[in-house]
Amino acid sequence: MNGSITKRWVLNILSVMVVIIVLVVLGLSYLIRTYYVSTVQQAISIRFEELNHVFADKNSDTTTEFLTTARDYIEDFPDKEQMEVQSVNSVGRVTATSTGFLPDEKESMPDFKEALHTENHTCVTASELSTGEKVMAGTKVIYSRDGTLMGAVRFVVSMTDIDKASLIYILIIVFVGLAIIFGVYISGRFFIRSIVAPIKEMSKAARKIAEGDFETTHLTKQFNDEIGDLSDSINYMAHELKQTEQLKNDFISRVSHELRTPLTAIKGWSETMLLSGDDIDSAIFQKGMNVILKESGRLTGLVEELLDISRIQSGRLKLNMEKTDLIAELDEAVYMMKERSVKEKKHLMFDTPMEYFPPVMGDRNRLRQVFLNIIDNALKYTGEGGNIIVQILNEETHITVHVSDTGCGIAPEDLPKVKGKFYKANQNVGGSGIGLAVADEIIQMHGGTLDIESSIGVGTTITIKIPVCEERTADKDVGKGEF
């Protein structure tokens, strides 16, 4: 991971910056060099203008006059320290210099030769002395009034000091460029490590999570940025997976217990009846068959709940939608639970309303399943002598069903989770913990809502709201076909 990200950073970012900085350094170096050369050329050009006035003010129509004027100019030249001034005769031989030393006769003077053929009789060019010293030389050719070549005045500037000055500035620029590259590299390495190190920790944490280790998986948030947010997300994911794993284990334990109890009863009574043979008492036979039927129904209900939760998770739960009388289905559910409430010495109360209620578009079997599940939960969590009150209200756009009990209630920390799959707030009461999740999903598929209000020691109220059937969709079957 480290090598891969760093390599990509070097190739994609640092290499581009290096190229840019190199180009900037070369460009600045060229500009500095050009600046110094143009400065020298401009200084020589200014001297050329000066010569126009010098030789115009004096008579230089003869060779002697020219040489005299040139010698006087050389002797009075103020910038002898910056440049050398030479007097050149008509055949290209240096006759006098500001240094007092005549150059080698074999010294080439390309600027003089070029100036003879230019329109303005001047030429400035880079040259090299016989000693190997690089110079910038400029020649101004002087003609008499009748056009006769008298000679020339030549200016020679050594480029040694200029080259040194240029080199110093260029080295400074190169050093600054290298410092920038180094700074970018160091800061980039630090930045890459600040990303790579947390990612490596996240990778390790992800492997632990994949292996089922949720206990030791906790990432430290180092930076308050996207990496920090990702660390928080992974920590949250690990916590939720841990909770889910615990819910799964509890669910398996509960379901195993719920399956074992009726199976044990069925097996026990089956063995009793089988061992009794033809001599079995009719009362015992009747009791055994009742137990077997009751426990078989209990097993069937549990298996149906498991199938429903599987269908919901896979999106295969289908509804047979049709115009449904909600009062009839609620009344049927209350009637089915009435006998049980009497046996458990609990009061199940429902007054069937006499006024007209509009129909709803729904699956009558699934809606009855929801009502049975909710009333069943109310009976489970309500003690002996408690009350379960069922109400149905017509609220024009929807029909509301309230199921209230005076049971143990639900703790505030458990209330947001009780509609979750496999969650069971009270572990002391039997049940798989998936009935309420199935009920909530079915109500949502009907376009309604299922809300829960509860207080510890006071009781719980479940409110179901289902929209009434609209006339324009009353005859349409939505999602028809039961799984």
C-alpha positions as CSV (number, residue, x, y, z in Angstrom):
1,M,0.0,0.0,0.0
2,N,2.7,2.4,1.1
3,G,4.9,1.8,-2.0
4,S,2.0,1.9,-4.3
5,I,0.6,5.3,-3.2
6,T,4.0,6.8,-2.9
7,K,5.0,5.6,-6.3
8,R,1.9,7.1,-7.9
9,W,2.5,10.3,-6.1
10,V,6.1,10.5,-7.3
11,L,5.1,9.7,-10.8
12,N,2.0,11.9,-11.0
13,I,2.7,14.8,-8.8
14,L,6.4,15.2,-7.9
15,S,7.6,14.4,-11.4
16,V,5.3,17.1,-12.8
17,M,6.5,19.6,-10.2
18,V,10.1,18.8,-11.0
19,V,9.6,19.3,-14.7
20,I,7.8,22.7,-14.0
21,I,10.6,23.8,-11.6
22,V,13.3,22.8,-14.1
23,L,11.6,24.7,-16.8
24,V,11.3,27.8,-14.6
25,V,14.9,27.5,-13.6
26,L,16.0,27.3,-17.2
27,G,13.7,30.1,-18.2
28,L,15.0,32.4,-15.4
29,S,18.6,31.5,-16.2
30,Y,18.0,32.4,-19.8
31,L,16.4,35.7,-18.9
32,I,19.3,36.6,-16.5
33,R,21.9,35.8,-19.2
34,T,19.9,37.7,-21.8
35,Y,19.5,40.6,-19.5
36,Y,23.3,40.9,-18.9
37,V,24.1,40.5,-22.6
38,S,21.5,43.0,-23.6
39,T,22.8,45.4,-21.0
40,V,26.4,45.2,-22.5
41,Q,25.0,45.6,-26.0
42,Q,23.0,48.6,-25.0
43,A,26.1,50.2,-23.3
44,I,28.1,49.7,-26.5
45,S,25.3,51.1,-28.6
46,I,25.2,54.2,-26.4
47,R,28.9,54.7,-27.1
48,F,28.2,54.4,-30.8
49,E,25.8,57.3,-30.5
50,E,28.5,59.2,-28.6
51,L,31.0,58.6,-31.5
52,N,28.6,60.2,-34.0
53,H,28.9,63.5,-32.1
54,V,32.6,63.2,-31.4
55,F,33.6,62.7,-35.1
56,A,31.0,65.1,-36.3
57,D,32.5,67.9,-34.2
58,K,36.0,67.4,-35.5
59,N,37.4,67.3,-39.0
60,S,38.3,63.6,-39.7
61,D,38.6,63.7,-43.5
62,T,42.2,62.5,-43.4
63,T,43.8,59.5,-41.8
64,T,45.9,61.6,-39.5
65,E,42.9,63.6,-38.3
66,F,40.9,60.4,-37.6
67,L,43.8,58.8,-35.7
68,T,44.2,62.0,-33.6
69,T,40.5,62.3,-32.8
70,A,40.4,58.6,-32.0
71,R,43.5,58.8,-29.7
72,D,42.0,61.8,-27.9
73,Y,38.7,60.0,-27.4
74,I,40.5,57.0,-26.0
75,E,42.6,59.0,-23.6
76,D,39.5,60.9,-22.3
77,F,37.3,57.8,-22.2
78,P,35.7,57.7,-18.7
79,D,34.8,54.0,-18.4
80,K,38.1,52.4,-19.0
81,E,37.5,50.0,-16.1
82,Q,34.4,48.6,-17.6
83,M,35.4,48.3,-21.2
84,E,38.4,48.6,-23.5
85,V,38.4,51.1,-26.4
86,Q,40.5,50.5,-29.5
87,S,41.4,52.6,-32.5
88,V,41.4,50.6,-35.8
89,N,42.9,51.9,-39.0
90,S,41.4,51.3,-42.5
91,V,43.1,48.0,-43.0
92,G,41.9,46.5,-39.7
93,R,45.0,47.0,-37.6
94,V,44.6,48.2,-34.0
95,T,46.7,51.4,-33.6
96,A,45.8,52.4,-30.0
97,T,44.0,51.0,-27.0
98,S,42.8,52.3,-23.7
99,T,44.9,49.7,-21.9
100,G,48.1,50.7,-23.6
101,F,48.7,47.2,-24.9
102,L,48.2,46.4,-28.6
103,P,46.5,43.0,-29.3
104,D,48.1,40.3,-31.3
105,E,48.0,41.1,-35.0
106,K,46.5,37.7,-35.6
107,E,43.5,38.6,-33.3
108,S,40.3,38.1,-35.3
109,M,37.9,40.9,-35.3
110,P,34.6,39.6,-36.7
111,D,32.7,42.7,-35.5
112,F,35.0,45.0,-37.5
113,K,34.5,42.9,-40.7
114,E,30.8,42.8,-40.2
115,A,30.5,46.5,-39.5
116,L,32.0,47.3,-42.9
117,H,29.0,45.7,-44.6
118,T,26.1,46.9,-42.3
119,E,23.9,49.8,-43.2
120,N,24.5,51.8,-40.0
121,H,28.3,50.9,-40.1
122,T,28.1,49.2,-36.6
123,C,28.2,45.7,-35.3
124,V,28.1,44.2,-31.8
125,T,28.9,40.5,-31.4
126,A,30.3,37.9,-29.0
127,S,33.9,37.1,-29.7
128,E,36.8,35.3,-28.2
129,L,40.4,36.6,-27.8
130,S,43.4,34.6,-28.7
131,T,43.9,34.0,-24.9
132,G,40.6,32.2,-24.9
133,E,38.8,35.0,-23.0
134,K,35.2,35.5,-24.0
135,V,34.3,39.2,-24.8
136,M,31.5,41.2,-26.3
137,A,33.0,43.5,-29.0
138,G,31.3,46.3,-30.9
139,T,32.8,48.3,-33.8
140,K,31.8,51.7,-35.2
141,V,33.3,52.3,-38.7
142,I,34.1,55.9,-39.5
143,Y,34.0,57.4,-43.0
144,S,35.1,60.8,-44.3
145,R,32.6,63.2,-45.8
146,D,33.4,62.0,-49.2
147,G,32.8,58.3,-48.2
148,T,36.4,57.3,-47.7
149,L,37.0,54.6,-45.0
150,M,39.1,56.3,-42.3
151,G,39.0,53.5,-39.7
152,A,37.0,52.4,-36.8
153,V,36.6,52.6,-33.0
154,R,36.1,49.3,-31.3
155,F,34.8,48.6,-27.8
156,V,35.6,45.4,-26.0
157,V,33.9,44.2,-22.8
158,S,35.2,41.2,-21.0
159,M,32.4,38.7,-20.2
160,T,34.3,37.0,-17.4
161,D,32.7,39.1,-14.6
162,I,29.4,39.0,-16.3
163,D,29.5,35.2,-16.6
164,K,30.4,35.0,-13.0
165,A,27.5,37.2,-11.9
166,S,25.1,35.3,-14.2
167,L,26.4,32.0,-12.8
168,I,25.9,33.2,-9.2
169,Y,22.3,34.2,-9.9
170,I,21.7,31.0,-11.8
171,L,23.1,28.9,-9.0
172,I,20.9,30.8,-6.5
173,I,17.8,30.0,-8.7
174,V,18.9,26.4,-9.0
175,F,19.4,26.2,-5.2
176,V,15.9,27.7,-4.7
177,G,14.4,25.3,-7.2
178,L,16.1,22.3,-5.5
179,A,14.9,23.6,-2.1
180,I,11.4,23.8,-3.4
181,I,11.6,20.3,-4.8
182,F,13.0,19.0,-1.5
183,G,10.4,20.9,0.5
184,V,7.6,19.5,-1.7
185,Y,9.1,16.0,-1.4
186,I,9.3,16.2,2.4
187,S,5.8,17.7,2.8
188,G,4.5,15.2,0.3
189,R,6.0,12.3,2.1
190,F,4.5,13.5,5.4
191,F,1.1,14.0,3.7
192,I,1.3,10.5,2.1
193,R,2.2,8.9,5.4
194,S,-0.6,10.8,7.1
195,I,-2.9,9.0,4.6
196,V,-1.2,5.7,4.3
197,A,-0.7,5.0,8.0
198,P,-4.4,5.3,8.9
199,I,-5.4,3.3,5.7
200,K,-3.0,0.5,6.8
201,E,-4.7,0.5,10.2
202,M,-8.1,0.5,8.5
203,S,-7.0,-2.4,6.3
204,K,-6.0,-4.4,9.4
205,A,-9.2,-3.5,11.1
206,A,-11.3,-4.6,8.1
207,R,-9.5,-7.9,8.1
208,K,-10.3,-8.4,11.7
209,I,-13.9,-7.5,11.1
210,A,-14.0,-9.9,8.2
211,E,-12.7,-12.6,10.6
212,G,-15.4,-11.8,13.1
213,D,-13.2,-10.0,15.6
214,F,-15.3,-7.0,16.7
215,E,-13.8,-6.7,20.2
216,T,-10.3,-5.5,19.4
217,T,-11.3,-3.4,16.4
218,H,-11.1,0.3,17.2
219,L,-9.5,2.9,15.2
220,T,-8.1,6.1,16.7
221,K,-9.2,9.3,14.9
222,Q,-6.0,11.2,14.2
223,F,-7.3,14.0,11.9
224,N,-10.6,15.8,11.7
225,D,-11.0,15.2,7.9
226,E,-12.3,12.6,5.5
227,I,-9.8,10.0,6.8
228,G,-11.1,10.7,10.3
229,D,-14.7,10.4,9.1
230,L,-13.8,7.1,7.5
231,S,-12.2,5.9,10.8
232,D,-15.5,6.9,12.6
233,S,-17.5,5.0,10.0
234,I,-15.4,1.8,10.4
235,N,-15.7,2.0,14.2
236,Y,-19.4,2.5,13.8
237,M,-19.6,-0.4,11.4
238,A,-17.7,-2.6,13.8
239,H,-20.0,-1.7,16.6
240,E,-23.1,-2.3,14.5
241,L,-21.8,-5.6,13.3
242,K,-21.0,-6.6,16.8
243,Q,-24.5,-5.7,17.8
244,T,-25.9,-7.6,14.8
245,E,-23.7,-10.6,15.7
246,Q,-25.1,-10.6,19.2
247,L,-28.6,-10.2,17.9
248,K,-28.1,-13.1,15.6
249,N,-26.7,-15.3,18.4
250,D,-29.6,-14.3,20.7
251,F,-32.0,-15.0,17.9
252,I,-30.6,-18.4,17.2
253,S,-30.8,-19.2,20.9
254,R,-34.4,-17.9,21.2
255,V,-35.5,-19.8,18.1
256,S,-33.8,-23.0,19.2
257,H,-35.7,-22.7,22.5
258,E,-38.9,-21.8,20.8
259,L,-38.6,-24.8,18.5
260,R,-37.4,-27.2,21.2
261,T,-40.4,-26.5,23.6
262,P,-43.2,-27.6,21.2
263,L,-41.1,-30.3,19.7
264,T,-40.5,-31.7,23.2
265,A,-44.3,-31.6,24.0
266,I,-45.2,-33.2,20.7
267,K,-42.6,-35.9,21.1
268,G,-43.6,-36.6,24.7
269,W,-47.3,-36.9,24.0
270,S,-46.6,-39.0,20.8
271,E,-44.5,-41.5,22.8
272,T,-47.1,-41.6,25.6
273,M,-49.9,-42.3,23.2
274,L,-47.8,-44.8,21.3
275,L,-46.8,-46.7,24.4
276,S,-50.4,-46.8,25.7
277,G,-51.5,-48.6,22.5
278,D,-55.1,-49.6,22.2
279,D,-55.7,-49.2,26.0
280,I,-55.2,-45.4,26.0
281,D,-57.8,-43.6,27.9
282,S,-60.0,-41.4,25.7
283,A,-59.5,-38.3,27.9
284,I,-55.7,-38.7,27.8
285,F,-55.9,-39.3,24.0
286,Q,-58.0,-36.2,23.6
287,K,-55.6,-34.1,25.8
288,G,-52.6,-35.4,23.9
289,M,-54.0,-34.6,20.5
290,N,-55.0,-31.1,21.7
291,V,-51.4,-30.5,22.9
292,I,-50.0,-31.9,19.6
293,L,-52.3,-29.8,17.5
294,K,-51.6,-26.7,19.6
295,E,-47.8,-27.1,19.6
296,S,-47.9,-28.0,15.8
297,G,-49.7,-24.7,15.2
298,R,-47.1,-22.9,17.3
299,L,-44.3,-24.4,15.2
300,T,-46.1,-23.6,12.0
301,G,-46.5,-19.9,13.2
302,L,-42.8,-19.7,14.1
303,V,-41.8,-21.2,10.7
304,E,-44.1,-18.8,8.9
305,E,-42.5,-15.9,10.8
306,L,-39.0,-17.1,9.7
307,L,-40.2,-17.4,6.1
308,D,-41.7,-14.0,6.2
309,I,-38.5,-12.3,7.5
310,S,-36.5,-14.2,4.8
311,R,-39.0,-13.0,2.1
312,I,-38.7,-9.4,3.4
313,Q,-34.9,-9.5,3.3
314,S,-34.8,-10.9,-0.2
315,G,-37.7,-8.6,-1.4
316,R,-39.9,-11.6,-2.3
317,L,-42.8,-10.8,0.1
318,K,-45.8,-10.2,-2.1
319,L,-49.3,-8.9,-1.2
320,N,-52.6,-9.8,-2.7
321,M,-54.1,-6.3,-2.7
322,E,-57.9,-5.8,-2.8
323,K,-60.6,-3.7,-1.2
324,T,-60.6,-4.7,2.4
325,D,-62.9,-4.0,5.4
326,L,-60.4,-3.3,8.1
327,I,-63.0,-3.5,10.9
328,A,-63.8,-7.1,9.9
329,E,-60.2,-8.2,9.9
330,L,-59.5,-6.5,13.3
331,D,-62.7,-8.0,14.8
332,E,-61.6,-11.4,13.6
333,A,-58.2,-11.0,15.1
334,V,-59.7,-9.9,18.5
335,Y,-62.1,-12.9,18.4
336,M,-59.3,-15.3,17.8
337,M,-57.3,-14.0,20.8
338,K,-60.4,-13.6,23.1
339,E,-60.3,-17.2,24.5
340,R,-56.6,-16.9,25.3
341,S,-57.1,-13.7,27.1
342,V,-59.8,-15.2,29.3
343,K,-57.6,-18.2,30.1
344,E,-54.7,-15.9,31.1
345,K,-57.2,-13.8,33.2
346,K,-56.5,-10.6,31.1
347,H,-59.1,-8.2,29.8
348,L,-59.1,-7.9,26.0
349,M,-61.6,-5.1,25.0
350,F,-62.8,-4.0,21.6
351,D,-66.0,-2.2,20.8
352,T,-67.0,-2.7,17.1
353,P,-67.9,0.7,15.7
354,M,-71.4,0.9,14.1
355,E,-70.6,3.8,11.7
356,Y,-69.4,3.4,8.1
357,F,-65.7,3.0,7.6
358,P,-64.3,3.3,4.1
359,P,-62.4,0.3,2.8
360,V,-58.6,0.1,2.4
361,M,-56.5,-1.4,-0.3
362,G,-54.8,-4.3,1.4
363,D,-54.0,-8.0,1.8
364,R,-56.6,-9.2,4.3
365,N,-54.6,-12.2,5.4
366,R,-51.5,-10.1,6.0
367,L,-53.4,-7.3,7.8
368,R,-55.0,-9.9,10.1
369,Q,-51.5,-11.4,10.7
370,V,-50.3,-7.9,11.8
371,F,-53.3,-7.5,14.3
372,L,-52.8,-11.0,15.7
373,N,-49.1,-10.3,16.2
374,I,-49.6,-7.0,18.0
375,I,-52.4,-8.4,20.2
376,D,-50.3,-11.4,20.9
377,N,-47.4,-9.2,22.1
378,A,-49.8,-7.2,24.2
379,L,-51.0,-10.3,26.0
380,K,-47.4,-11.6,26.4
381,Y,-46.2,-8.5,28.2
382,T,-49.3,-7.8,30.2
383,G,-49.7,-9.3,33.6
384,E,-52.7,-11.2,35.1
385,G,-55.6,-8.8,35.5
386,G,-54.2,-6.3,33.0
387,N,-56.1,-4.6,30.2
388,I,-55.6,-4.7,26.4
389,I,-57.7,-2.1,24.7
390,V,-58.2,-2.1,20.9
391,Q,-59.6,0.9,19.1
392,I,-60.3,1.8,15.5
393,L,-60.9,5.4,14.3
394,N,-61.9,6.8,10.9
395,E,-59.8,9.9,10.2
396,E,-61.0,10.6,6.6
397,T,-57.7,10.1,4.7
398,H,-56.7,7.0,6.8
399,I,-57.9,4.6,9.3
400,T,-56.1,4.4,12.7
401,V,-55.9,1.4,14.9
402,H,-54.7,1.7,18.5
403,V,-53.7,-1.3,20.6
404,S,-52.9,-0.3,24.2
405,D,-51.9,-2.5,27.1
406,T,-51.0,-2.0,30.8
407,G,-48.0,-4.3,30.6
408,C,-44.4,-3.9,31.7
409,G,-43.6,-1.3,29.0
410,I,-40.4,-0.8,27.0
411,A,-37.2,1.0,28.2
412,P,-36.4,4.3,26.4
413,E,-33.1,2.9,25.1
414,D,-34.9,-0.1,23.6
415,L,-37.8,1.8,22.1
416,P,-36.0,2.8,18.8
417,K,-34.8,-0.7,18.2
418,V,-37.9,-2.9,18.9
419,K,-39.0,-2.8,15.2
420,G,-35.6,-4.0,14.1
421,K,-35.2,-7.5,12.8
422,F,-34.2,-10.0,15.6
423,Y,-34.2,-7.4,18.3
424,K,-36.0,-8.4,21.6
425,A,-36.1,-5.9,24.4
426,N,-37.4,-8.3,27.2
427,Q,-35.5,-11.6,27.2
428,N,-37.6,-13.0,30.0
429,V,-40.7,-13.4,27.7
430,G,-40.9,-16.0,25.0
431,G,-40.9,-15.2,21.3
432,S,-38.6,-15.0,18.4
433,G,-38.3,-11.2,18.3
434,I,-39.2,-10.9,14.6
435,G,-43.0,-10.6,14.7
436,L,-42.9,-6.8,15.1
437,A,-40.4,-6.3,12.4
438,V,-42.6,-8.4,10.0
439,A,-45.7,-6.4,11.0
440,D,-43.9,-3.0,10.5
441,E,-42.7,-4.1,7.0
442,I,-46.2,-5.3,6.0
443,I,-47.8,-2.0,7.2
444,Q,-45.2,0.0,5.2
445,M,-46.0,-2.1,2.1
446,H,-49.6,-0.9,2.5
447,G,-48.4,2.7,2.5
448,G,-49.1,3.0,6.3
449,T,-47.1,3.6,9.5
450,L,-46.6,1.7,12.7
451,D,-45.6,3.7,15.7
452,I,-44.9,2.7,19.3
453,E,-45.2,4.7,22.5
454,S,-44.3,3.1,25.8
455,S,-43.4,3.8,29.4
456,I,-41.8,1.4,31.9
457,G,-44.4,0.2,34.4
458,V,-47.2,2.0,32.6
459,G,-47.7,0.1,29.3
460,T,-47.4,0.3,25.6
461,T,-49.5,1.7,22.8
462,I,-49.0,0.7,19.2
463,T,-50.6,2.9,16.6
464,I,-51.2,1.7,13.0
465,K,-52.3,4.1,10.2
466,I,-53.4,2.8,6.8
467,P,-54.6,5.1,4.0
468,V,-58.2,4.6,2.9
469,C,-58.9,3.3,-0.6
470,E,-59.2,6.0,-3.3
471,E,-61.9,5.6,-5.8
472,R,-59.7,5.8,-8.8
473,T,-57.5,2.9,-7.6
474,A,-60.3,0.8,-5.9
475,D,-60.6,-1.7,-8.8
476,K,-56.9,-2.1,-9.4
477,D,-54.8,-5.0,-8.0
478,V,-51.4,-3.7,-7.0
479,G,-48.7,-6.4,-6.6
480,K,-51.3,-9.1,-7.1
481,G,-50.2,-12.7,-6.6
482,E,-49.2,-14.2,-3.2
483,F,-45.9,-15.8,-2.6
